Amino acid sequence: MPDRVGIFDDFSEEAIHKWRNEGKLPKDTAPQEYFDFDIRLFSFNQSFDIGSKNVFSLERINNPAIGERLKDNYEKGKKEEKFLVLSCMEPFEHIVRIVGKERLLTMMAEEANKAANLFTDSLESTLNACQLLLDKGYHFDGAWLWGDLGYEKGLIFSTDYYNAFLFDLHREFCDFFSKNGMPVIFHSDGNIRELIPHLIEAGIRAIEPLESNTGMDLNGLKKEYGEDLVLFGGIDEASFLDTKKAEREIKSKFKYLMKNGGYIYHADSPILDNISFENYKNVIELVKRYGVY
């Protein structure tokens, strides 16, 4: 059992820019570092040309699309005893970024073999890059797979499609990371409750961000999956605009989410520029106050 709730958030570029222009956030400091979050996120450039074999190099790995620059921040995070996480897109999200969502969904319905081959190529390319990092002596405490498989009212496609196209690939990801001592966090916006049993079976250990306005019933998820899954998020960012609402939101949800452990704090969406620096600082203070076991 941990002594307190872990803390991590994402921020829009607009929010970071605003806070820096106001002189609240130092220009050379990321908000994750300023607020001393427990997780340090690292990623790499996953781009690849369809139909060709991509050769990964440290140059590509050291120029990530998201997260923190590996060569600049790895040793610092390790020294500070942070939870170091390797982040990458899972196959559906990866191919969506290349061909577009509408085209890919059409392909899955009309050219299933072509879609499946693209997903397999994505898996191979991504795991090759991850293996290169490990071979270079980097060690990570966890992995973070990003893939938006849901929207406000449910899944983008059926669980049958998930099992046909992605389940085995997600399980291969989880097997790879598990063998290297890296539990897997899965990010998906939207209501993916119907998918959760399949993700657990594939080997996913945590789900993020559990958006409040999509019907992701946190209390129900805690009761049903609390022994098998870490819940990561679910705190309504809209409440941050008012200090009293923020306190009610955090206090009430922490009361059941923290029961028997298995919870990490995260707003249910990236912090936007309508949130003032002072209001966000208040949120972190509330998380630290109510997040003690």
C-alpha positions as CSV (number, residue, x, y, z in Angstrom):
1,M,0.0,0.0,0.0
2,P,1.5,3.4,-0.9
3,D,1.5,6.2,1.6
4,R,-0.2,8.7,-0.8
5,V,-1.9,9.0,-4.2
6,G,0.5,9.3,-7.1
7,I,0.2,12.6,-9.1
8,F,0.4,13.3,-12.9
9,D,-1.3,15.7,-15.3
10,D,-1.0,16.8,-18.9
11,F,-1.1,20.4,-20.0
12,S,-2.1,22.2,-23.2
13,E,0.6,24.3,-24.9
14,E,-1.7,27.3,-24.4
15,A,-1.8,26.9,-20.7
16,I,1.9,26.6,-20.4
17,H,2.5,29.6,-22.6
18,K,0.0,31.7,-20.6
19,W,1.5,30.8,-17.2
20,R,5.0,31.6,-18.5
21,N,4.0,34.9,-20.0
22,E,2.4,35.8,-16.6
23,G,5.7,35.0,-14.9
24,K,4.2,32.2,-12.8
25,L,5.9,29.2,-14.5
26,P,9.7,29.5,-15.1
27,K,10.5,29.5,-18.8
28,D,13.0,26.6,-18.6
29,T,10.8,24.4,-16.4
30,A,8.1,22.0,-17.5
31,P,4.9,22.1,-15.3
32,Q,5.4,18.3,-14.5
33,E,8.7,19.2,-13.0
34,Y,7.6,22.4,-11.3
35,F,4.8,20.6,-9.5
36,D,7.1,17.6,-8.7
37,F,4.9,14.9,-10.3
38,D,5.7,11.3,-9.6
39,I,5.8,10.2,-13.2
40,R,8.4,11.2,-15.8
41,L,7.2,10.4,-19.3
42,F,9.5,9.6,-22.2
43,S,8.7,9.0,-25.9
44,F,10.2,8.8,-29.3
45,N,9.4,9.6,-32.9
46,Q,7.2,6.7,-34.1
47,S,6.7,7.9,-37.7
48,F,7.3,5.3,-40.4
49,D,6.6,4.9,-44.1
50,I,3.9,2.4,-45.0
51,G,5.3,-0.5,-46.9
52,S,8.9,0.1,-45.9
53,K,11.2,-1.2,-43.2
54,N,12.2,1.6,-40.9
55,V,15.6,1.7,-39.2
56,F,15.5,3.3,-35.8
57,S,18.4,5.4,-34.5
58,L,19.1,7.2,-31.3
59,E,18.6,10.4,-33.3
60,R,15.0,9.5,-33.8
61,I,14.5,8.3,-30.3
62,N,16.0,11.5,-28.9
63,N,13.4,13.6,-30.8
64,P,10.1,12.6,-29.4
65,A,6.7,13.6,-30.6
66,I,5.4,13.9,-27.0
67,G,6.8,13.7,-23.5
68,E,10.3,14.6,-22.4
69,R,13.6,14.4,-24.2
70,L,15.2,11.1,-23.2
71,K,18.8,12.0,-23.2
72,D,18.2,15.3,-21.3
73,N,15.8,14.0,-18.6
74,Y,16.4,10.2,-18.0
75,E,19.3,10.5,-15.6
76,K,17.6,13.4,-13.7
77,G,14.4,11.5,-13.3
78,K,16.3,8.4,-12.2
79,K,18.3,10.4,-9.6
80,E,15.0,11.9,-8.3
81,E,13.5,8.4,-8.0
82,K,10.6,9.2,-10.2
83,F,8.5,6.5,-11.9
84,L,10.0,6.5,-15.4
85,V,7.5,5.6,-18.1
86,L,8.1,4.8,-21.8
87,S,5.3,6.2,-23.9
88,C,4.1,5.1,-27.4
89,M,1.0,4.9,-29.6
90,E,-0.7,1.6,-29.9
91,P,-1.4,0.3,-33.5
92,F,-4.8,1.8,-34.1
93,E,-3.8,5.3,-33.0
94,H,-0.5,5.0,-34.8
95,I,-2.1,4.2,-38.2
96,V,-4.8,6.8,-37.7
97,R,-2.1,9.4,-37.4
98,I,-0.8,8.2,-40.8
99,V,-3.9,7.5,-42.9
100,G,-6.7,9.2,-41.0
101,K,-9.5,7.8,-38.9
102,E,-12.3,7.6,-41.5
103,R,-10.0,5.9,-44.1
104,L,-8.7,3.4,-41.5
105,L,-12.2,2.5,-40.2
106,T,-13.4,2.0,-43.8
107,M,-10.3,-0.2,-44.5
108,M,-11.1,-2.3,-41.4
109,A,-14.6,-2.9,-42.8
110,E,-13.8,-3.4,-46.5
111,E,-10.1,-4.4,-46.6
112,A,-9.5,-6.3,-43.3
113,N,-6.3,-7.9,-44.3
114,K,-4.7,-4.6,-45.4
115,A,-5.7,-3.0,-42.1
116,A,-4.4,-6.0,-40.1
117,N,-1.1,-5.9,-41.9
118,L,-0.7,-2.2,-41.1
119,F,-1.4,-2.8,-37.4
120,T,1.2,-5.6,-37.4
121,D,3.8,-3.4,-39.1
122,S,3.1,-0.7,-36.5
123,L,3.6,-3.2,-33.7
124,E,6.9,-4.5,-35.2
125,S,8.2,-1.0,-35.8
126,T,7.3,0.3,-32.3
127,L,8.7,-2.8,-30.4
128,N,11.9,-2.5,-32.4
129,A,12.4,1.0,-31.2
130,C,11.5,0.0,-27.6
131,Q,14.1,-2.9,-27.8
132,L,16.7,-0.4,-29.0
133,L,16.2,1.7,-26.0
134,L,16.5,-1.2,-23.6
135,D,19.6,-2.5,-25.5
136,K,21.2,0.9,-24.9
137,G,20.9,0.4,-21.2
138,Y,17.8,2.5,-20.4
139,H,15.4,1.0,-17.9
140,F,11.8,2.1,-17.4
141,D,9.4,1.4,-14.5
142,G,6.3,1.2,-16.8
143,A,4.9,1.7,-20.3
144,W,2.1,3.9,-21.5
145,L,0.1,3.0,-24.6
146,W,-1.9,5.8,-26.2
147,G,-4.9,5.0,-28.4
148,D,-8.3,6.7,-28.5
149,L,-10.7,3.8,-29.0
150,G,-13.8,5.6,-27.6
151,Y,-15.9,8.7,-27.8
152,E,-18.5,10.3,-25.5
153,K,-21.1,7.6,-26.0
154,G,-19.1,4.4,-26.4
155,L,-16.5,2.6,-28.5
156,I,-15.4,3.8,-32.0
157,F,-15.9,0.2,-33.1
158,S,-17.3,-3.0,-31.6
159,T,-15.5,-5.3,-29.2
160,D,-15.7,-7.9,-32.0
161,Y,-13.6,-5.6,-34.1
162,Y,-11.2,-5.0,-31.2
163,N,-10.7,-8.7,-30.7
164,A,-10.2,-9.4,-34.4
165,F,-7.7,-6.6,-35.1
166,L,-6.1,-5.3,-31.9
167,F,-6.4,-7.7,-28.9
168,D,-3.5,-10.0,-29.9
169,L,-1.3,-7.0,-30.7
170,H,-2.1,-5.3,-27.4
171,R,-1.3,-8.6,-25.6
172,E,2.0,-8.8,-27.4
173,F,2.8,-5.3,-26.3
174,C,1.9,-6.2,-22.7
175,D,3.9,-9.4,-22.8
176,F,7.0,-7.5,-24.1
177,F,6.8,-4.9,-21.4
178,S,5.9,-7.4,-18.7
179,K,9.1,-9.4,-19.5
180,N,11.0,-6.2,-18.9
181,G,9.3,-5.3,-15.6
182,M,7.1,-2.6,-17.0
183,P,3.4,-2.6,-16.1
184,V,1.3,-1.0,-18.9
185,I,-1.0,2.0,-18.6
186,F,-3.6,2.4,-21.4
187,H,-4.8,5.9,-22.4
188,S,-8.1,6.3,-24.3
189,D,-10.5,9.2,-24.3
190,G,-14.2,8.4,-24.3
191,N,-16.4,5.8,-22.7
192,I,-14.5,2.5,-23.1
193,R,-16.1,0.6,-20.2
194,E,-17.2,-2.2,-22.5
195,L,-13.6,-2.7,-23.5
196,I,-12.1,-2.9,-20.1
197,P,-12.4,-6.7,-19.5
198,H,-10.6,-7.3,-22.9
199,L,-7.9,-4.8,-22.0
200,I,-7.4,-6.5,-18.6
201,E,-7.1,-9.9,-20.4
202,A,-4.6,-8.4,-22.8
203,G,-2.4,-7.4,-19.8
204,I,-3.3,-3.7,-19.2
205,R,-2.7,-2.7,-15.6
206,A,-4.1,0.8,-15.5
207,I,-6.7,2.9,-17.5
208,E,-6.4,6.7,-18.0
209,P,-8.0,9.4,-18.1
210,L,-11.6,8.2,-17.2
211,E,-13.4,11.2,-18.6
212,S,-16.1,12.4,-16.3
213,N,-18.6,13.5,-19.0
214,T,-18.6,10.2,-20.9
215,G,-20.4,8.0,-18.4
216,M,-17.3,6.3,-17.0
217,D,-18.8,5.5,-13.6
218,L,-15.8,5.6,-11.3
219,N,-17.6,4.1,-8.3
220,G,-18.8,1.2,-10.5
221,L,-15.4,0.7,-12.0
222,K,-13.8,0.6,-8.6
223,K,-16.2,-2.0,-7.3
224,E,-16.0,-4.2,-10.4
225,Y,-12.3,-3.9,-11.4
226,G,-10.6,-2.5,-8.3
227,E,-8.6,-5.7,-7.7
228,D,-7.4,-6.0,-11.3
229,L,-6.9,-2.5,-12.5
230,V,-5.4,0.8,-11.3
231,L,-7.8,3.7,-12.0
232,F,-5.9,6.7,-13.2
233,G,-7.8,10.0,-13.5
234,G,-11.5,10.8,-13.4
235,I,-11.2,14.2,-11.7
236,D,-13.4,16.7,-13.6
237,E,-11.2,19.6,-14.8
238,A,-14.3,21.9,-15.0
239,S,-14.4,21.9,-11.2
240,F,-10.9,23.5,-11.1
241,L,-12.3,26.9,-12.0
242,D,-13.8,27.3,-8.5
243,T,-11.8,26.4,-5.3
244,K,-14.8,25.1,-3.4
245,K,-16.0,22.9,-6.3
246,A,-12.5,21.6,-6.8
247,E,-12.3,20.6,-3.1
248,R,-15.7,18.8,-3.2
249,E,-14.7,17.0,-6.4
250,I,-11.4,15.8,-5.1
251,K,-12.6,15.0,-1.6
252,S,-15.7,13.1,-2.6
253,K,-14.0,11.0,-5.4
254,F,-10.8,10.2,-3.4
255,K,-13.0,8.8,-0.6
256,Y,-13.9,5.7,-2.7
257,L,-11.1,5.7,-5.4
258,M,-8.4,5.4,-2.7
259,K,-10.0,2.5,-1.0
260,N,-7.4,-0.4,-0.8
261,G,-5.0,1.6,-3.1
262,G,-5.0,1.3,-6.8
263,Y,-5.6,5.0,-7.7
264,I,-3.4,7.7,-9.4
265,Y,-4.6,11.3,-9.6
266,H,-5.1,12.8,-13.1
267,A,-7.5,15.4,-14.4
268,D,-9.8,13.8,-17.0
269,S,-8.4,16.1,-19.7
270,P,-5.3,18.1,-20.3
271,I,-5.2,21.3,-18.3
272,L,-6.4,24.2,-20.5
273,D,-5.6,27.9,-20.5
274,N,-8.9,28.7,-18.8
275,I,-7.4,27.3,-15.6
276,S,-5.4,29.9,-13.7
277,F,-2.0,29.0,-12.3
278,E,-3.3,29.8,-8.8
279,N,-6.4,27.6,-9.3
280,Y,-4.3,24.7,-10.5
281,K,-1.8,25.1,-7.7
282,N,-4.8,24.9,-5.3
283,V,-5.8,21.6,-7.0
284,I,-2.4,20.0,-6.4
285,E,-2.5,21.2,-2.7
286,L,-5.9,19.5,-2.4
287,V,-4.7,16.3,-4.0
288,K,-1.8,16.2,-1.5
289,R,-4.1,17.0,1.4
290,Y,-6.8,14.4,0.7
291,G,-4.6,11.9,-1.0
292,V,-2.8,10.6,2.1
293,Y,-3.4,7.0,3.2
